[in-house]
């Protein structure tokens, strides 16, 4: 199901690209893929739409996305966000989504260099969001960048599974 979530988020980005790309001549636009990112550039507008894969906001063992995602248990580094955050600096808009957190009742969190421990989903989510909020506070110039946050509530997910 995690790959389905990734595809859904990626599809939203592609839908946005589809809305704007049709009016831009082929030589004035580009589309590229890398391990973490999908980037659409519009040269005449000095604009870029970028999808950056960081499923838990904080670092995890499923960074970057690979075919193994969905076949291994994610292990998160709850206080570590700079690896991803370095790619989010100096942009005009940041839109964050944390849907994937609600897939797991407990999370495996790195405890030290190699050991992991089970952490309740809500506790892990809170710690990750505190790391994210601290990063935003320390690294985002609110005069330049607008930050948006979106998520799906856990009850929404439970209802979806019941249907």
C-alpha positions, 0 to 999 in steps of 0.5 A: 500500500505504501507504493500506492500512497507514493503513486497518489502523491506523485499523481497529484504533482503530475496533475499540476504539471499537466495543467500548466505544461500544455501552454509551454513550448517543448523547448521551454520546459523540461522534466527530469527524475532522480532518486529523490526528486521529480522536477518540472522546469518552465524556463520562461517563467523561472519556475520549477515544480518539484516532488521530493520523496521523504515519506516520513519527513525525517530520515528513514531506511526507505530513503530514497524510494526503491523497489524494496519499499513496502517489503521492509519495515520502515525505521525512522530517525525521529530527530534527523531531518537535515538530509532532506531539509537541505533540499527544501531551502530557499524555495517560494512554497513548501507543501508537506504531507504526512499521510504515510504515518497512519499506515503503522500502529507502531513505528521502529525508531533508530535508537543509537547507531544501529539498534531500533525500538518500537515506538507508539505511532502517536509518540513517533509522529509527535517527535517527527513533527517536532523535528520538522517544526524546529527545522522550519523555524530555523531554516525557512525565511517566512518573508520569502517562503510559504509553508503548507502542511497536509495530512490524513487523520488516522480515523480517516484511514480506519474508515477507508479500511472498513469500507 
